[in-house]
Amino acid sequence: MNYDHESVVIWGASGHAKVVADAVRLEGRFHLVGFLDDVDPQPRQFLGLPVFGGAEALGRLREDGVTHIVFGFGNCDARLRLSEVARSEGFSLATVIHPRAVVASDVTIGEGTVVFAGAVVNPGSTIGANVIINTRASVDHDCVIADGAHICPGTTLGGGVSVGIAAWLGIGSTVKDHVAIGASALVGAGSVVVSDIPDAVVAYGVPATTRRQRGL
């Protein structure tokens, strides 16, 4: 089978992948042809499309003309690691912006990033590669979000916030303006962050404080 030059496969086949698939279909730039799933790689149907297998299927898909990969799971470190695998196999990473997201005209967004419905990204912000700006997240002006970060549903970032590589901001968390979140930090759901969070820690609470080092 030969796919067209704007074909995409979603790597992942569970709940998050459903939301990514919806955004891909509604945006309409890519032809979604199916899924990969390393957890359950057996060939099957998911959302009416084939699951081709796991990572071992990449070479065959590239030979068939699939051009793009986008990730359908939340694990930040895995997205960054597998993005290098996808690139090494000759794929580009699809950037997907849901048509009901609001993204300012001067915002820069890296490849492989997905911005979901109801999200707002305000002027002057820079979004890296393989970032998730999840449903109803709000990123105010002049924020810098590094590669692989996950801004979970309902999270609010004030102006000038920086978020490090592969950081995870839990559902409904709030980050005060000009605060820095470290690389690989995990901020718990519902937390209120009013001061900088170091790299590779778990922090939560109101206000959020460091509770332990994060096992990576």
C-alpha positions in Angstrom: 0.0 0.0 0.0 1.3 3.5 -0.8 0.1 6.3 1.4 0.0 9.9 0.5 2.7 12.5 1.4 0.7 13.9 4.4 -0.1 10.5 6.0 0.4 10.1 9.8 0.4 7.2 12.3 -0.3 7.8 16.0 2.2 6.0 18.2 0.0 4.8 21.0 -3.5 3.2 21.1 -5.3 4.1 24.3 -7.3 7.0 25.8 -4.9 9.8 25.0 -4.5 8.5 21.5 -8.3 8.9 21.0 -8.0 12.6 21.8 -5.0 13.0 19.5 -6.9 11.2 16.7 -9.8 13.6 17.1 -7.5 16.6 16.8 -5.8 15.2 13.7 -9.1 14.5 12.0 -10.6 17.9 12.9 -7.5 19.9 11.9 -7.6 18.1 8.6 -4.0 18.5 7.5 -2.9 14.9 7.8 -4.4 11.6 6.6 -4.6 9.4 9.7 -3.9 5.8 8.6 -3.6 3.9 11.9 -1.7 3.4 15.1 1.3 1.8 16.7 1.2 0.2 20.2 4.2 -1.3 21.9 2.2 -2.3 25.0 -0.2 -4.5 22.9 1.4 -4.8 19.5 -0.9 -7.5 18.1 -2.6 -6.4 14.9 -6.2 -5.2 15.5 -8.6 -2.3 15.0 -8.6 0.8 17.1 -11.1 3.7 16.3 -11.8 1.8 13.1 -8.2 1.9 11.9 -5.5 -0.7 12.0 -2.9 -1.1 14.8 0.1 -2.1 12.7 2.2 -3.4 15.6 4.9 -1.8 17.7 8.2 -0.2 16.9 9.1 -3.1 14.6 6.5 -1.9 12.2 8.2 1.4 11.5 10.3 0.3 8.6 7.4 -1.3 6.8 5.3 1.8 7.3 8.0 4.0 5.9 8.4 1.7 2.9 4.6 2.0 2.4 4.9 5.8 2.2 3.8 6.9 5.7 5.6 10.2 6.3 4.7 11.4 9.8 4.5 10.1 13.4 2.7 11.8 16.3 2.6 10.5 19.8 -0.6 9.4 21.5 0.6 8.9 25.1 1.7 11.2 27.9 5.0 9.8 29.2 7.4 12.6 28.6 10.7 10.7 28.6 9.3 8.0 26.3 8.1 10.6 23.8 11.5 12.2 23.6 13.3 8.9 23.3 10.9 7.5 20.6 11.0 10.7 18.6 14.6 9.9 17.9 13.7 6.4 16.9 11.0 7.8 14.5 13.5 10.3 13.0 16.1 7.6 12.5 13.6 5.7 10.5 13.0 8.7 8.2 9.7 10.0 9.7 8.8 13.6 10.3 7.0 14.5 13.5 3.5 15.9 12.9 2.5 19.1 14.8 -1.2 19.1 15.5 -3.3 22.1 16.7 -7.0 21.4 17.4 -9.1 23.9 15.5 -10.7 25.0 18.8 -7.4 25.9 20.4 -6.4 29.6 20.4 -2.7 30.2 19.5 -1.4 33.7 19.1 0.1 34.5 15.7 3.7 35.0 16.9 3.9 31.8 19.0 6.5 29.3 17.8 5.7 25.6 18.1 8.2 22.7 17.7 7.5 19.6 15.6 5.5 16.8 17.2 3.7 19.1 19.6 -0.1 18.7 20.1 -2.3 21.5 21.3 -5.8 20.3 22.3 -9.3 21.8 22.3 -9.9 24.8 24.5 -6.2 25.5 25.1 -4.9 29.0 24.9 -1.3 30.0 24.1 -0.8 33.7 24.3 1.7 36.1 22.5 5.4 35.8 22.9 5.4 32.2 24.0 7.7 29.5 22.7 6.7 25.9 22.7 9.3 23.2 22.1 9.1 19.9 20.3 6.9 16.9 21.4 5.1 19.1 24.0 1.5 18.4 25.0 -0.7 21.4 25.7 -3.7 19.5 26.9 -7.4 20.3 27.0 -8.2 23.8 28.4 -4.7 24.5 29.4 -3.8 28.2 29.5 -0.3 29.4 28.6 0.0 33.1 29.1 2.4 35.6 27.4 6.1 35.0 27.0 6.2 31.5 28.4 8.9 29.1 27.3 8.0 25.4 27.4 10.9 23.0 26.6 10.8 19.8 24.6 8.7 16.9 25.8 6.9 18.8 28.6 3.2 17.9 29.4 0.9 20.7 30.4 -2.1 18.7 31.6 -5.8 19.6 31.3 -6.9 22.7 33.0 -3.4 23.9 34.0 -2.8 27.6 34.1 0.6 29.3 33.5 1.1 33.0 34.3 3.2 35.2 32.1 6.9 34.5 31.7 6.8 31.0 33.1 9.5 28.6 32.0 9.0 24.8 32.0 12.0 22.5 31.6 12.5 19.5 29.4 10.1 16.6 30.0 8.5 18.3 33.0 4.9 17.3 33.9 2.4 19.8 35.3 -0.6 17.9 36.7 -4.3 18.5 36.0 -5.6 21.8 37.3 -2.2 23.1 38.6 -1.5 26.8 38.6 1.9 28.4 38.1 2.5 32.0 39.2 4.1 34.4 36.6 7.8 34.3 36.1 8.3 31.0 38.0 10.6 28.3 36.6 9.7 24.6 36.6 12.8 22.4 36.3 13.6 19.7 33.8 11.8 16.4 34.5 10.0 17.9 37.5 6.5 16.5 38.3 4.0 19.0 39.7 1.0 17.3 41.3 -2.6 17.9 40.3 -4.3 21.0 41.8 -1.0 22.4 43.0 -0.3 26.2 43.2 3.3 26.9 42.3 4.5 30.3 43.6 8.3 29.7 43.6 10.8 27.9 41.4 10.7 24.1 41.3 14.1 22.3 40.9 15.0 19.7 38.3 13.8 16.1 38.7 11.6 16.5 41.8 8.1 15.7 42.8 6.3 18.8 44.1 2.8 19.4 45.1 0.5 21.3 47.5 -0.8 24.8 48.1 1.7 26.3 47.8 3.6 23.6 46.1 6.8 22.4 47.8 9.4 19.8 46.9 8.4 16.4 48.5 11.1 14.1 47.1 13.5 13.4 44.2 11.8 11.9 41.2 13.0 8.4 40.2 13.8 8.5 36.6 
